Amino acid sequence: MLREKKGSRHSFLDMYLWLMTYYRPYLWHLFYIILLSIVVACGELVIPKTINYFIDNILGQKDKRLFAILLGIVIGISILSLISMISRNRKEIYIREKVSFDLQVSILSKVRQLGFPYFEKNSIGHILSIVNTDVFQMQRLYSVNIPDMIKQIIMIIFSCLLAININIELSIVIVFCMSIYYIFSPMISKKFVQYSQIANSKRKEFDKKIYESISMLPDLKVNVAEQWDRKLFLMKLKEYADAMRKSILFSCVRFSFRKFCIDFGIIAIMLFGFWMFKNSRMGIADIVTYLLYYSLAMNAITQLITNINQQQLLLVQAQNIYNLYCNTVVEVDEPTQPIFMDKVKGEITFNNVKFHYGNKTVVHGLNFCIKPGERIAFVGKSGSGKSTILKLIGRFYDPQEGAIFLDGVNIKKLSTATLREQIGYVFQESFLFQTSIKENIRFGRPDATDEEVIHAAKEAFAYDFIQSQPEGFDTHLGERGRTLSGGQIQRICIARMILKNPNIIVLDEATSTLDNYTETEIQLAFNRLFKGRTVICVAHRLATVREFERICLIEDGVILEEGSYEDLISLHGKFYSLVEGSNDKK
Ligand SMILES: Nc1ncnc2c1ncn2[C@@H]1O[C@H](COP(=O)(O)OP(=O)(O)OP(=O)(O)O)[C@@H](O)[C@H]1O
């Protein structure tokens, strides 16, 4: 269902430019970092010149006064560089925090916008890996790589110019020596990037596996499948480690080759410098200064190459972020001029609604109208399309054909906030947050008072069991409310809905079998929740919807039989067979 935008093949440049847009609110801070980088670079570039002066004018003439002045200048430059570096680091930390925070927030907002279709297609492990690991890696790009790159470029340009200024012939020899490096290194770099990309994708698979292994731990234990999972886990780890090892190997080869070429350059300077000195074409001070500028330039070039490679790797990781943010189309978007409604009556109409997931048609031209206050249940075999109908009502998906109306307004034109505020969803698997029971109920209406929360709990038959918890309403729940039973979780969700007070209740009934006592209590709670509201329910236990005004038997996305429980039984059709075949006969 989730599509990538047409023509979405993107280059690293597109991604890079997109990532740079996050700098926009902090441009002044970035300029400040660049300015400080220039100061630091100038400090480093001045040192060889002072050494030149020291050898030529101070050592030669033994001038103490000049020596003191020079010493003062060097100390001054060092202090200025130190201060610049400290304030640059502070600004880098600031930018890193701000920019990566903005990036993380925008990625999270996009994930929210993508909603249901995205969550159904992508594992939580994958989403977490993008929102956490990948975005975290980008911090380095923003705070270190880009500001450093500017400094490195300044250093390269100026140290080369200063070296050329000392002796142009020597510089030609160096260019010739260094060309060996530039002929061979792209081949090594290509291999390095290739294995790094493989390592990155293997790391992602490994991250997903870790998440899966941890979240599935209880199921693995119950099915005695820990060894099976361990084998898969180790296989993923091995694949990741193998790719990583090759990537590191090529990184080391490239580093050693670069070192060899730089040393080769030093030998060339010494040989050619010696020949020039012998022919009185170059002095000692110039040879030493040239060597220092050569070292500075080579150091900056090495750093720049490493920096660019790191950025290439980061861009490989940024691909996931970019794809998610720029190339994943929001299937269900907010209308451009949304209609807001304060309160709705609760009439829902399906007008020739057709829907398919990819090539699979699930809903085949549905037509029905649910009156305000009516209770309607969808029943049928597993996979017949019941839950999909509920998802269409809440606009988690849009139908490809036909339309759905709420109180006569096409839900595509309604503001999604209005739509979701008017509908109270109770899913098969309800989610509880790791906070107090009170806050979990208040989630239904954040501005509710404590008294209203307690009242809702009483209405949902949840008050007694909540009071028996160690800290009553303030009891902190574990992850997904694991410290509570299934029936207790459902009653908290019902209390939440009572507090939210929507006019429409959409309920995907839990298939889990509850004991008779709990089932009766939950049924009572539901009956209170249903009072005076439109109720649309997917029912697995047929007995629970016996009192409903209408029951629709769904098969392959069409309504096969429709009527009250008694009507359908007297039909002696498919519904009758379903009731006969289930344990719900009463
Ligand atoms: N996100 C999805 N992507 C692709 N196919 C899907 C998706 N969700 C559901 N389906 C398919 O659509 C069909 C209808 O699914 P749906 O969940 O609506 O059935 P159901 O009647 O509610 O089933 P159950 O009673 O088991 O919950 C099934 O064949 C299912 O495999």
The ligand as an SDF file (V2000), in Angstrom:
LIG
                    3D

 31 33  0  0  0  0  0  0  0  0999 V2000
   -2.1820   -4.4710    5.6920 N   0  0  0  0  0  0  0  0  0  0  0  0
   -2.5750   -5.4600    4.9080 C   0  0  0  0  0  0  0  0  0  0  0  0
   -1.9290   -5.6710    3.7410 N   0  0  0  0  0  0  0  0  0  0  0  0
   -2.2970   -6.6640    2.9120 C   0  0  0  0  0  0  0  0  0  0  0  0
   -3.3260   -7.4940    3.1430 N   0  0  0  0  0  0  0  0  0  0  0  0
   -4.0190   -7.3400    4.2820 C   0  0  0  0  0  0  0  0  0  0  0  0
   -3.6700   -6.3160    5.2300 C   0  0  0  0  0  0  0  0  0  0  0  0
   -4.5300   -6.3900    6.2690 N   0  0  0  0  0  0  0  0  0  0  0  0
   -5.3680   -7.4170    5.9900 C   0  0  0  0  0  0  0  0  0  0  0  0
   -5.0670   -7.9730    4.8110 N   0  0  0  0  0  0  0  0  0  0  0  0
   -5.7650   -9.0780    4.1420 C   0  0  0  0  0  0  0  0  0  0  0  0
   -7.0980   -8.6590    3.8880 O   0  0  0  0  0  0  0  0  0  0  0  0
   -8.0170   -9.6880    4.1420 C   0  0  0  0  0  0  0  0  0  0  0  0
   -9.0700   -9.1970    5.1270 C   0  0  0  0  0  0  0  0  0  0  0  0
   -8.4250   -8.9310    6.3560 O   0  0  0  0  0  0  0  0  0  0  0  0
   -9.2540   -8.4540    7.6400 P   0  0  0  0  0  0  0  0  0  0  0  0
   -8.2880   -8.2440    8.7370 O   0  0  0  0  0  0  0  0  0  0  0  0
  -10.1200   -7.3240    7.2550 O   0  0  0  0  0  0  0  0  0  0  0  0
  -10.1330   -9.7530    7.8970 O   0  0  0  0  0  0  0  0  0  0  0  0
  -11.0380  -10.1110    9.1560 P   0  0  0  0  0  0  0  0  0  0  0  0
  -12.3200  -10.6180    8.5920 O   0  0  0  0  0  0  0  0  0  0  0  0
  -11.1330   -8.9690   10.0860 O   0  0  0  0  0  0  0  0  0  0  0  0
  -10.1900  -11.2790    9.8050 O   0  0  0  0  0  0  0  0  0  0  0  0
  -10.1190  -11.7260   11.3690 P   0  0  0  0  0  0  0  0  0  0  0  0
  -11.4960  -12.1320   11.7540 O   0  0  0  0  0  0  0  0  0  0  0  0
   -9.1810  -12.8770   11.3190 O   0  0  0  0  0  0  0  0  0  0  0  0
   -9.5970  -10.5600   12.1320 O   0  0  0  0  0  0  0  0  0  0  0  0
   -7.2110  -10.8690    4.6910 C   0  0  0  0  0  0  0  0  0  0  0  0
   -7.0610  -11.8000    3.6420 O   0  0  0  0  0  0  0  0  0  0  0  0
   -5.8850  -10.2760    5.0730 C   0  0  0  0  0  0  0  0  0  0  0  0
   -4.8500  -11.2020    4.8220 O   0  0  0  0  0  0  0  0  0  0  0  0
  1  2  1  0
  2  3  1  0
  2  7  2  0
  3  4  2  0
  4  5  1  0
  5  6  2  0
  6  7  1  0
  6 10  1  0
  7  8  1  0
  8  9  2  0
  9 10  1  0
 10 11  1  0
 11 12  1  0
 11 30  1  0
 12 13  1  0
 13 14  1  0
 13 28  1  0
 14 15  1  0
 15 16  1  0
 16 17  2  0
 16 18  1  0
 16 19  1  0
 19 20  1  0
 20 21  2  0
 20 22  1  0
 20 23  1  0
 23 24  1  0
 24 25  2  0
 24 26  1  0
 24 27  1  0
 28 29  1  0
 28 30  1  0
 30 31  1  0
M  END
$$$$
